Amino acid sequence: MRPLPAALLLVSLGLPLRPAAAQAPPLELLLRAAVAQEQVAYSAEQLVATWEGQQAHLALAHVQHDPAVGTRLVYRSLSGGQNRRVVWHAADRTLEYDPHTRRGRVYRAYRPQVSARQQLAWLARNYSVSSAPSRLLGRQTERLRIVPRQAGRPTATVHVDVRTGVILRSERTSADGAAREFSSFLNFTPRPVGWMRFRKLPADLQLREEPPPRPATLQQLRSVFEQPLPDVQLPEGFSPVTAFLLEDRGTTVRRAYSDGLTTLVVSWRPQASGPPAAGSRVIYRRGGPVWLRSSGLRHLVHWQHAGWAITLVAELSADVLLGVADRTGVQPAPSALDGLLNWLRTTLALEPDA
């Protein structure tokens, strides 16, 4: 579990510091939140909760943040069990491990190649933002309400500390209100920058290094797969955040898009290597079968089209993502005769036109 993003990618991008007033415009406050992660050091305890209907999952996180070092989070589940997890976010990598077994993984950090101002422009185009004075933890804050202009997208509320620009509370609610994610500091202590310089990782960690994705141009992808990627008809307002990424296994192309608040990730695989995600349920659309899986605010849809298996993951309603599949094109399910012919071709090594 990771801390909830307050303004999606804005909080991970640095900006030139601008003077802040208590009654700063809402978008100016979001810019201040982006500055805060790069400028302000602090320690805190944070409650993180997710709801799926009436089912709640709670965790308590001890947070230590220093722009000169990174962010260290220690999570403890409050929903049963004694599970603990430590997450270190540094400039170039992220580590996750169990503090008892000392086992975990490490993967390369990725910084989106898009400016904070561009991200903010997308948010202003797709959402309305309003503000009102508030107080949290005895501190003066501004409550920002972020409401989508299109149906099927989440609503967000964040409380920004006026003095530091740090997000003290964040809440995201699905379009139908059935799923919610919430994080709030239970206490908050500003620290001097550099206070974590002597904080060291345990020497006995056993970390599995995840294969890093590598950038790949469209021309490189065509040479690898020998066929073009089909265009996916995304909802209005989403813009590309990443270049195409080719995973180390050489089988998956992945691209992320943003509307300023939410991220939509599209994955393409050659059809033969793209099974549906475990736990998915099939929904029969006009063109053919689409697999759907839901987890909190996030929905995953998976289908086949033009020789590719396509997967979408986003904090959008299932209807919006199913509409993407319909507009893009869904390949019909193979008939019993198709299955028999395919078996004969494989078994007898016949040519397709034999």
C-alpha positions, 0 to 999 in steps of 0.5 A: 500500500502506498500513500494516496496521491493528492494531485496525482503526479503534481506532488512528485514534481518540483517547481520554483517556489512562489509566495503563498497567501492564506487565500491563494487560488485553488490551482496555486495551492496545488502548485504549492503542494508540488513544491512541498514534496521537494522543499519541506521535511517532516515526520508524521503518522498517517492513517490510510483506509480503502473501502469497497462497499462496506468492507474497510481495509485500514493501515497505519503508516509511520512517515519520515520525509526528507527532500535530501534523502527520500521518504521512508514509510513503515506500514502496519495493517489494522485490519487483522494480522501483524503484517508490516512493510517498509517502503523507501522512496529514493530519487532513483529507486524504490525498495519494499521489504518485510522488516521481519524476514528482511526480504523484498524487492527493489525497482527503478523509480520513474519520473514522468516526462511532463511538466507540473504546469502541463499536468495542472492544465490537464486537471483544470480542463477536466475538473473544477477546483474550489477551496475553503478555509479549514483547520487540521491538527491545530494548523491552518489549512485550505480544503480543495474540492476537485470535481470531474467535468465528465461522468465516470471519474473520481472526486477528490478532496485534499487539505493543504497546510497553508504554512508548509504546503504539505497535504495533510489529508486526502480523499478520493471517491469513485463516481458511484460512491461505492469505493473510497480511498482516504489518508490523513495525518494523525500528527505532523512535525516539520523537520529541518532538511537533511535530518534523515542523512544518517538514516541507513538501510539494514545491511542484511536485506535480501532484495529481488531486483525487478527488471526495469522497463526500457523506453522504446520508440514506435519504430523499435516496437514495430521491428520487435513485434512485426505488426503495428499497435492498434489504436485504443480509443481513450476517454476524452481528456487523457494525454500521454504521460510516458513514452512507450515502454518495452518490458524486459521480457520483451512481450509487453508494451505499456503506456500511461495517460493522465487527465490531471488527476487520474492515470490510465495505463494501457498494456498491449501483448501479442494475443497468444501471451495475454491471459486475463488477470486472475479473478476477472469475470467475463462480460459479453459485449456486442463484439465479443468477450471482455474480462473485468476485474475491480479493486477499490477505485480501480477497474481492469478490463482485458480483451483481444483485438487485431492480434493483440491482448489489450489491458486497461487499468484506471480509476474510472467506472467500469462502464467508461472502460468497457466503452473504450473496449467497444470503441476500439474493437473487440475480437469475437470469441473463437467458435468450437470449429475454430478451436478444432481447426487450430488443434488440427493445425498444431497437431498435424503441422498443417499450413493454415490453408491446407 
